[in-house]
């Protein structure tokens, strides 16, 4: 395929954002080329992210259910955790997902190699030169490892490694407490790994409201995980056959030992080596700079997904890729609603689901709001099902418009769907009370904070949080 090529759209990256953008362009009748590296096709989510992790988490969840079954009067016979079988199942499922995505990618002209801009509208891939009317940068992200003394020499696991391990360590230290860290820490402890979390911040999931991180912490500690927050890692070293993490805390020095270390310290956008400077694309270590229309500083080039450093979530990547390409060829482009599309979930047990704004965001933006909470341990269905951990929290503006909803509880990733719709349509708290909610269900819990908010706003009680 070497030589000169011309397309309406050239997509750099065949992951979630890139594939969505390419599919959108094809629907518009445009000619499209996709450039992807020489590694396995299908993208992060399918190969090393959401899908493999959720597959293993489900297996660990079943193991945990067997452990707590006697609480519900069910006494299981001996339960054996077969990690190689769990991983084999995961590989089979992921293989099918990947095959399906590869078939989709191969419907486009597909160039394999490292793309590099050689001009504002030209990319070189090995011996191929590609010119296009528009470009979509969807180069993804990579695992980030901050410089920690001794970590490289001592050795560590990444999330890629944890998802592939047939033989797990007996003990592990998890560095970090973001989504990936807490999800996989709970997976590890539930399949028999003695697990410790060391976190620099004061709470787990430090980007969320503190009550969310506290609820998740309590759940992880109930599973047997030791959690150290406010612990800044100073160095890592070998100590006999073990690996030791030394951290600085408010009380002095913390030393923790384990058979292995799982470094879950986030991801960073892939922005180096693509010739962005030559193309006139502004970027830094936090990602490619885009405006509200997904457009870079080169008006012919758009960007989406992890490469932008904006909300590393698959649904954001998919929508962003599609929106970017639609805008690239539109006379009247549409803006990205960042707050709505940043709705998210964390797949711990209990799960976390967030739609719209959080209390922290309201305070940072100077938005006055009223807040109401309701615990799952007071909900009939939750009590009967022994699913009493967590709460639902609703925020409303002073006119009753729902600003955001946070759910920590069983199936929060599904329950949050109603809240996303409420925020999307600009619903008010009284609208929730006008909608039927079946009983007894977990979903009806959202009616209780809505009712409390209606009362607070109507009577102007001293419940409004002002900036």
C-alpha positions in Angstrom: 0.0 0.0 0.0 3.1 2.2 -0.1 2.9 5.5 -2.0 0.8 8.7 -2.0 -2.8 8.5 -0.7 -5.6 11.1 -0.4 -8.7 10.8 1.8 -11.4 13.0 3.2 -10.5 12.0 6.7 -7.4 10.4 8.2 -7.7 9.0 11.7 -4.7 8.5 13.9 -5.6 5.7 16.3 -8.0 2.7 16.0 -9.3 2.7 19.5 -12.7 3.7 20.8 -12.5 7.4 19.7 -10.8 6.6 16.4 -13.2 3.9 15.4 -16.3 6.0 16.3 -14.9 8.9 14.3 -14.2 6.7 11.2 -17.6 5.1 11.4 -19.2 8.6 11.5 -17.3 9.8 8.5 -18.3 6.7 6.5 -21.9 7.4 7.4 -21.4 10.9 5.9 -20.2 9.4 2.7 -16.5 10.4 3.3 -13.4 8.4 2.4 -11.6 7.4 5.5 -8.2 5.9 6.4 -7.2 4.7 9.8 -3.6 4.6 11.1 -2.8 2.3 14.0 0.4 1.1 15.5 2.0 -2.3 15.1 0.6 -3.7 18.3 -2.6 -5.7 18.7 -5.7 -4.0 17.3 -8.9 -3.3 19.1 -8.0 -0.5 21.6 -7.4 -0.1 25.3 -10.9 -0.7 26.5 -11.3 -4.1 24.9 -7.7 -5.4 25.3 -6.4 -4.0 28.6 -9.1 -1.9 30.2 -12.8 -2.0 30.9 -13.8 -5.3 29.5 -11.1 -7.6 30.8 -11.2 -5.9 34.3 -15.0 -6.2 34.5 -14.8 -9.9 33.5 -12.4 -10.7 36.3 -14.2 -8.5 38.8 -17.4 -10.5 38.1 -15.6 -13.7 39.0 -14.3 -12.2 42.2 -17.8 -11.0 43.0 -19.2 -14.5 42.7 -16.4 -15.7 45.0 -17.4 -13.0 47.5 -21.1 -13.9 47.3 -20.2 -17.5 48.2 -18.4 -16.1 51.3 -21.4 -14.0 52.5 -24.1 -16.5 51.4 -24.6 -17.8 55.0 -25.9 -14.4 55.9 -28.9 -15.2 53.7 -29.3 -18.7 55.0 -27.4 -20.4 52.1 -24.5 -22.6 53.1 -22.4 -23.3 50.0 -20.2 -26.4 49.8 -16.4 -25.9 49.5 -15.6 -23.1 47.1 -12.3 -23.1 45.2 -11.0 -20.1 43.4 -9.4 -21.1 40.1 -7.5 -18.0 38.9 -6.2 -19.7 35.7 -9.7 -20.6 34.7 -10.9 -17.1 35.4 -8.1 -15.6 33.3 -8.8 -18.2 30.5 -12.5 -17.2 30.5 -11.4 -13.5 30.3 -9.1 -14.2 27.4 -11.8 -16.0 25.5 -14.3 -13.2 26.0 -11.8 -10.5 25.1 -10.7 -12.4 22.1 -14.3 -12.4 20.7 -14.7 -8.7 21.4 -11.3 -8.0 19.7 -12.2 -10.1 16.7 -15.4 -8.1 16.2 -13.6 -4.8 16.4 -10.8 -5.9 14.1 -13.4 -6.8 11.5 -14.9 -3.3 11.8 -11.4 -1.7 11.4 -10.6 -3.8 8.4 -13.5 -2.3 6.5 -11.4 0.8 6.2 -8.0 1.3 4.5 -5.8 0.4 7.5 -2.2 1.6 7.7 0.0 -0.1 10.4 2.9 1.9 11.8 3.8 5.1 13.7 2.2 8.2 12.1 4.0 11.5 12.0 2.7 14.8 10.6 5.1 16.2 8.0 2.9 19.2 7.4 -0.5 20.8 8.4 -2.4 18.3 6.2 0.0 15.5 5.6 1.0 12.4 7.6 3.9 9.9 6.9 3.6 6.2 7.9 6.7 4.3 6.9 6.7 4.5 3.1 3.2 5.9 2.8 2.3 9.6 2.6 -1.3 10.4 3.4 -3.0 13.7 2.7 -6.5 14.5 4.0 -9.1 17.3 4.1 -9.5 16.6 7.8 -7.7 14.6 10.5 -8.8 13.1 13.8 -6.1 12.6 16.5 -7.1 9.7 18.7 -3.7 8.4 19.8 -4.8 7.2 23.2 -2.8 7.1 26.4 -0.2 5.1 28.2 0.4 4.0 31.8 2.1 6.7 33.9 4.8 6.0 36.4 6.1 9.0 38.3 9.7 9.0 39.3 9.8 6.9 42.5 13.2 6.0 43.8 13.9 2.3 43.5 10.6 1.4 41.8 12.1 0.4 38.5 15.0 -1.5 40.1 12.7 -3.4 42.5 10.1 -4.3 39.9 6.3 -3.7 39.8 3.1 -4.8 38.2 0.9 -2.5 36.1 -2.8 -3.0 35.4 -1.8 -4.7 32.1 0.1 -7.3 34.2 -2.6 -7.8 36.8 -5.2 -8.6 34.2 -3.0 -11.4 32.7 -1.7 -13.0 35.9 -2.4 -16.7 36.1 -0.4 -17.0 39.3 -1.1 -14.2 41.8 1.2 -13.0 44.5 0.3 -13.9 48.0 0.6 -10.3 49.1 0.5 -7.0 47.2 0.9 -3.3 47.8 -1.3 -1.1 45.6 0.2 2.4 44.9 -2.6 4.8 44.1 -6.4 5.0 44.8 -8.0 6.0 41.5 -10.7 4.0 39.7 -8.3 1.3 38.4 -6.5 1.0 41.7 -9.6 0.4 43.9 -11.3 -1.8 41.4 -8.4 -4.2 41.0 -7.4 -4.0 44.7 -10.8 -5.4 45.5 -10.5 -8.0 42.8 -7.2 -9.1 44.3 -8.3 -9.3 47.9 -11.5 -11.2 46.9 -9.5 -13.9 45.1 -7.2 -14.4 48.1 -4.4 -11.8 47.8 -3.5 -10.0 51.0 -3.8 -6.4 49.8 -2.6 -3.0 51.1 -3.3 0.4 49.5 -0.9 3.3 49.8 -2.4 6.6 48.7 -0.8 10.0 48.7 -4.1 11.9 48.9 -6.4 12.1 52.0 -9.1 10.0 50.5 -9.6 7.2 48.0 -11.0 8.4 44.6 -9.6 11.8 45.5 -11.2 13.5 42.5 -14.7 12.8 43.9 -16.5 14.2 46.9 -14.9 13.0 50.2 -18.0 11.0 51.2 -17.6 8.9 48.1 -14.0 8.0 48.9 -14.9 7.3 52.5 -17.7 4.9 51.6 -15.5 3.0 49.2 -12.7 2.9 51.8 -15.1 1.4 54.4 -16.1 -1.3 51.9 -12.5 -2.2 51.0 -11.5 -2.3 54.6 -14.5 -4.6 55.3 -13.1 -6.9 52.6 -9.8 -7.0 54.5 -7.8 -4.4 52.6 -5.4 -2.2 54.7 -5.7 1.4 53.5 -3.1 4.1 54.2 -4.0 7.6 53.0 -1.9 10.7 53.3 1.2 8.6 52.6 3.7 10.0 50.1 5.9 7.3 48.7 9.6 8.2 49.2 11.3 5.1 47.9 10.9 1.4 47.1 13.5 -1.3 47.9 14.0 -5.0 48.2 14.0 -6.5 51.7 15.0 -10.1 51.5 12.5 -11.8 49.2 9.9 -9.0 49.8 9.5 -5.6 48.3 9.2 -2.7 50.7 7.5 0.7 50.2 8.6 3.5 52.4 6.2 6.5 52.6 6.1 9.8 54.5 3.0 10.4 56.6 1.8 13.0 59.1 2.8 10.6 61.9 6.3 9.9 60.5 7.5 7.1 58.3 5.4 4.2 57.0 7.0 1.0 55.8 5.0 -1.7 54.2 6.2 -5.0 52.7 4.7 -7.4 50.2 5.6 -10.0 47.6 4.8 -7.6 44.8 3.8 -4.0 44.1 1.0 -2.9 41.8 1.6 0.6 40.5 -1.8 2.1 39.6 -0.8 5.7 39.3 -2.9 6.8 36.3 -2.4 7.3 32.6 -1.0 10.1 30.4 -2.0 11.1 26.8 0.1 9.8 23.9 1.4 13.1 22.4 5.0 12.6 21.7 6.5 11.6 18.4 3.6 12.4 16.1 4.9 15.7 14.7 2.2 17.8 16.3 4.5 20.9 16.3 4.9 20.6 12.5 1.1 20.3 12.1 0.5 23.4 14.2 -1.2 21.4 17.0 -0.9 22.8 20.5 -0.3 20.2 23.2 1.4 19.5 26.5 1.9 16.5 28.8 -1.8 16.8 29.8 -3.0 16.2 26.2 -3.8 17.8 22.9 -5.5 21.2 23.3 -9.1 21.3 21.9 -12.0 23.8 21.9 -15.6 23.0 22.7 -16.0 21.7 19.1 -13.2 19.2 19.5 -11.0 21.2 17.2 -7.3 21.6 17.7 -5.3 24.8 17.0 -5.1 23.6 13.4 -8.6 24.1 12.2 -8.3 21.0 9.9 -7.4 18.7 12.7 -9.7 17.5 15.5 -9.0 15.3 18.5 -10.9 13.0 20.9 -10.4 10.3 23.5 -7.6 9.9 25.9 -5.2 11.9 23.7 -7.0 15.1 24.9 -6.5 14.2 28.5 -10.2 15.0 29.1 -12.2 12.4 31.1 -10.5 9.1 30.2 -13.9 7.3 29.8 -14.9 5.1 26.9 -18.3 6.7 26.4 -16.7 10.1 26.3 -14.2 8.8 23.7 -16.9 7.3 21.5 -19.1 10.3 21.6 -16.2 12.7 21.3 -14.8 10.9 18.3 -18.2 10.9 16.6 -18.8 14.6 17.5 -15.4 15.7 16.3 -15.8 14.1 12.9 -19.4 15.4 12.5 -18.1 18.9 13.4 -15.1 18.5 11.0 -17.5 18.4 8.1 -20.4 20.4 9.4 -21.4 24.0 8.6 -22.9 24.4 12.1 -20.8 22.4 14.6 -22.1 21.3 18.0 -20.5 21.8 21.4 -19.5 19.0 23.7 -21.4 19.1 27.0 -18.4 18.2 29.2 -20.3 18.0 32.5 -23.0 15.6 31.2 -20.6 13.4 29.3 -18.3 13.1 32.3 -20.9 11.0 34.0 -19.0 8.0 35.2 -19.0 4.8 37.2 -16.5 2.9 39.4 -16.9 -0.8 39.6 -16.1 -1.5 43.1 -18.6 -3.2 45.5 -20.5 -1.1 46.2 -20.3 0.6 42.9 -20.1 4.4 42.3 -22.2 6.2 39.7 -22.0 10.0 39.1 -24.1 12.1 36.8 -23.7 15.9 36.3 -22.0 18.0 39.0 -20.6 17.0 42.3 -20.5 19.2 45.5 -16.9 19.9 44.9 -17.5 21.2 41.4 -20.4 23.4 42.6 -18.2 25.0 45.2 -15.3 25.5 42.8 -17.7 27.2 40.3 -19.5 29.3 42.9 -22.9 27.6 42.3 -25.3 27.8 45.2 -27.1 24.4 45.7 -29.2 22.4 48.0 -28.3 18.8 48.8 -30.1 15.8 50.1 -29.0 12.2 50.9 -30.6 8.9 51.5 -28.9 5.7 52.7 -29.4 2.3 51.2 -29.7 0.8 54.6 -33.1 2.4 55.0 -34.5 1.2 51.6 -36.7 -1.9 51.7 -35.3 -3.7 48.6 -31.8 -3.1 49.8 -32.5 -4.5 53.2 -34.2 -7.7 51.8 -31.3 -8.2 49.4 -28.6 -7.5 52.0 -27.3 -4.6 49.8 -27.3 -1.9 52.4 -23.9 -0.2 51.8 -23.9 3.3 50.4 -26.2 6.2 49.7 -27.7 8.4 47.0 -27.0 12.1 47.0 -28.8 14.7 44.8 -27.9 18.3 44.2 -30.3 20.9 43.0 -30.2 24.6 42.0 -32.4 27.0 43.9 -35.1 26.7 41.2 -35.2 22.9 41.7 -33.2 22.0 38.6 -31.2 18.9 39.3 -27.5 19.6 39.0 -26.1 16.2 39.8 -26.6 12.9 41.4 -24.0 10.6 43.1 -24.9 7.0 43.9 -22.7 4.7 46.0 -24.4 1.4 46.2 -25.2 -1.9 44.5 -25.7 -1.6 40.8 -24.9 2.1 40.9 -23.5 2.0 37.4 -27.0 1.0 36.1 -29.0 3.1 38.5 -27.2 6.2 37.5 -28.8 6.0 34.0 -32.0 7.6 35.3 -30.0 10.5 36.8 -28.1 11.1 33.6 -31.5 11.5 31.8 -32.7 13.8 34.5 -29.6 16.0 34.1 -29.8 15.8 30.3 -33.4 17.0 30.1 -33.0 19.7 32.8 -35.5 18.0 35.1 -36.4 19.5 38.5 -36.6 17.6 41.7 -40.5 17.6 41.6 -40.3 15.9 38.2 -38.8 12.8 39.8 -41.8 12.6 42.1 -44.2 12.7 39.2 -42.5 9.8 37.5 -43.5 6.2 38.5 -40.9 4.2 40.4 -41.6 0.6 41.0 -41.6 -0.9 44.5 -39.7 -2.7 45.9 -36.7 -1.8 43.7 -33.3 -0.2 44.2 -34.1 2.4 41.6 -36.8 4.0 43.8 -34.2 5.3 46.2 -33.8 8.3 44.0 -37.2 9.6 44.9 -36.3 10.1 48.6 -33.6 12.8 48.2 -35.7 14.4 45.4 -38.6 14.7 47.9 -36.4 16.2 50.6 -34.9 18.7 48.1 -38.4 19.8 47.1 -39.2 20.5 50.7 -35.9 22.4 51.3 -36.3 24.6 48.3 -40.0 25.3 48.8 -39.5 26.3 52.4 -36.1 28.0 51.9 -34.6 26.0 54.8 -31.1 26.6 55.9 -29.9 23.9 53.6 -28.5 25.9 50.7 -24.8 25.7 50.3 -23.5 29.0 49.0 -20.0 29.6 47.6 
